[in-house]
Each structure stands twice: as C-alpha cells, then as structure tokens.
C-alpha cells in the first residue's frame, strides 16, 4: 500500500484507478489459466495486490472528486419519521 500511495502522488487517483482496474481484470484471467499450483499461488498473491491497489486508488479518486462538494451537503437531513417530498 505505501507503493500505491507514492504512485498516487505521481499519477493521481483517476489514472491509477484505470491502471489497477485493468490489472485486476488481467489477474482474474491469470487465475483461471494457471497451469500449476505454484503459478496459481503467485497469481493469487498478485491478484490480492491488484485488488488492494484498486481499493486504495478508488478511494483516493473518490476523495479527489468529492472535494468541490465538501462545502455543501449532497444529502438533505430528514428527521426520523418525516414525510418524503
């Protein structure tokens, strides 16, 4: 995860999310096509690393995109039991 954090500062959340989403899809295929158990274990480790990187980059992208909306709330408060509009 520290490596993903360093990559985020260089590339940004949007680019890194695209990269990790692509790698995640490739690793799913590698899991299905692993010809031996050791290669399957290696593919599983890389799959987990890609999934973790995708989670971190996705959350960073979410934070980047929500900054302009931080001043105003996206959701209106309704007390429990209030009627809908």
Secondary structure as the mmCIF struct_conf table of DSSP 4:
data_model
#
loop_
_struct_conf.conf_type_id
_struct_conf.id
_struct_conf.beg_label_comp_id
_struct_conf.beg_label_asym_id
_struct_conf.beg_label_seq_id
_struct_conf.end_label_comp_id
_struct_conf.end_label_asym_id
_struct_conf.end_label_seq_id
HELX_RH_AL_P HELX_RH_AL_P1 UNK A 2 UNK A 11
HELX_RH_AL_P HELX_RH_AL_P2 UNK A 13 UNK A 33
BEND BEND1 UNK A 36 UNK A 36
HELX_RH_AL_P HELX_RH_AL_P3 UNK A 37 UNK A 66
HELX_RH_3T_P HELX_RH_3T_P1 UNK A 67 UNK A 69
TURN_TY1_P TURN_TY1_P1 UNK A 70 UNK A 71
BEND BEND2 UNK A 72 UNK A 72
BEND BEND3 UNK A 74 UNK A 75
TURN_TY1_P TURN_TY1_P2 UNK A 80 UNK A 81
HELX_LH_PP_P HELX_LH_PP_P1 UNK A 82 UNK A 84
#
